[in-house]
Amino acid sequence: MEQLKLTRHAERRANQRGIRHEIIETMLDFGTSKIRHGCEVIYMDQAARNSLRSSIGRVAYAKIERQLDKVLVLSDDGVVVTCCQRTLPVRTRKN
């Protein structure tokens, strides 16, 4: 498995906001990706949550479910630039 790469800013924000590295790795593996303002945004929509639940099981999923309401912002080279709590739905454009 590739080592998790975070900028110093993302590391600080994760520590301030109580976002564990395991949650960031899980979101990178299972999360939904959208391009917003030139950056890749990763979040856990219902399809991603269902995939994670079927992969790790209902009991393990129930333990981390509340920690999945986060948003990760990645740079072009895949480094996590920042992370934050998701309080509103991630907006997507309708084509």
Secondary structure as GFF3:
##gff-version 3
##sequence-region A 1 95
A	DSSP	alpha_helix	8	17	.	.	.	ID=ss1
A	DSSP	alpha_helix	21	30	.	.	.	ID=ss2
A	DSSP	beta_strand	32	36	.	.	.	ID=ss3
A	DSSP	beta_strand	39	43	.	.	.	ID=ss4
A	DSSP	alpha_helix	46	56	.	.	.	ID=ss5
A	DSSP	alpha_helix	58	64	.	.	.	ID=ss6
A	DSSP	three_ten_helix	65	68	.	.	.	ID=ss7
A	DSSP	beta_strand	70	74	.	.	.	ID=ss8
A	DSSP	beta_strand	80	85	.	.	.	ID=ss9
###
